[in-house]
């Protein structure tokens, strides 16, 4: 049991490292998209309204995220219809991949990830 717990902790550390990398890559993608939007505005005057719409959309998204943070984590997930993958002690790598994807899509804060993952363990994983 101790060995399984150690493997789980190592897996969660791996997930956290991967999420940090994904967050960094997402930041780079956002910067690139912003640069592309600026280039589009400069090159084509007719696209100015479209870029303004995207900027407005991004502002709304940022407002939503800041409201979530102000709730001090009193939310579980933004996409409540997504099912969190269950872990029964088998196929750890597959489960870790799915968990990583879930946390990334749902933008779960790092401080909540272990708690959420532990709730969804079954069978041998809880023994």
Protein Blocks (a to p, Z undefined) as FASTA:
>chain_A
ZZmmmmmmmmmmmmmmmmmmmmmmmmmmmmmmmmmmmmmmmmmmklmmmmmmmmmmmmmm
mmmmmmmmmnnopafbfblmbccdddehiakllmmmmmmmmmmmnopafklmmmmmmmmg
ghjllZZ
